[in-house]
Amino acid sequence: MTPNKHFFVSWEEFHRDTRELARRLLPSDQWKGIVGITRGGLVPAAIIARELDIRWIDTVGVKSYTGIGQFSEVEMIKAADAGDGEGMILVDDLVDTGNTAKFVKEMLPKAHFVTVYAKPAGRPMVDDCIVEVPQETWINFPWDMALQRVTPLADA
């Protein structure tokens, strides 16, 4: 799938959306820990850990993208030490096709899986999300962008 729309997310938007996700996970004492899916899940996992005062954090490393709109087979890089996921929050920035989600959910079937953003194909795989976007949209996260000067229209 080649995306035909782009959705740009600022650091402020991402933090606000992730904080709202954390609010939905209260009370925090119901959770043993957090497992962030690398790499995109690292930032929201850190924000959720802070908001819920959770100190037990692990990661599961997988690779499924080769470029914008280019997917590959899901490849395991690192497993989490979280048993079957019971009492754990599994966090990612986005669920897209659902391939990564399915792969990780099989490893941690009892984890509560949340993402900040979700596309329709992957939405059924997660327990909660904050923003739903159309499938053909590419989400540009703040860590993938840089501020730069734009030439005024009159000077172009």
Secondary structure as GFF3:
##gff-version 3
##sequence-region A 1 156
A	DSSP	beta_strand	5	8	.	.	.	ID=ss1
A	DSSP	alpha_helix	11	24	.	.	.	ID=ss2
A	DSSP	three_ten_helix	28	30	.	.	.	ID=ss3
A	DSSP	beta_strand	33	38	.	.	.	ID=ss4
A	DSSP	alpha_helix	42	52	.	.	.	ID=ss5
A	DSSP	beta_strand	57	67	.	.	.	ID=ss6
A	DSSP	beta_strand	70	78	.	.	.	ID=ss7
A	DSSP	beta_strand	88	95	.	.	.	ID=ss8
A	DSSP	alpha_helix	99	107	.	.	.	ID=ss9
A	DSSP	beta_strand	112	118	.	.	.	ID=ss10
A	DSSP	three_ten_helix	123	125	.	.	.	ID=ss11
A	DSSP	beta_strand	131	132	.	.	.	ID=ss12
A	DSSP	beta_strand	137	140	.	.	.	ID=ss13
A	DSSP	three_ten_helix	142	144	.	.	.	ID=ss14
A	DSSP	three_ten_helix	153	155	.	.	.	ID=ss15
###
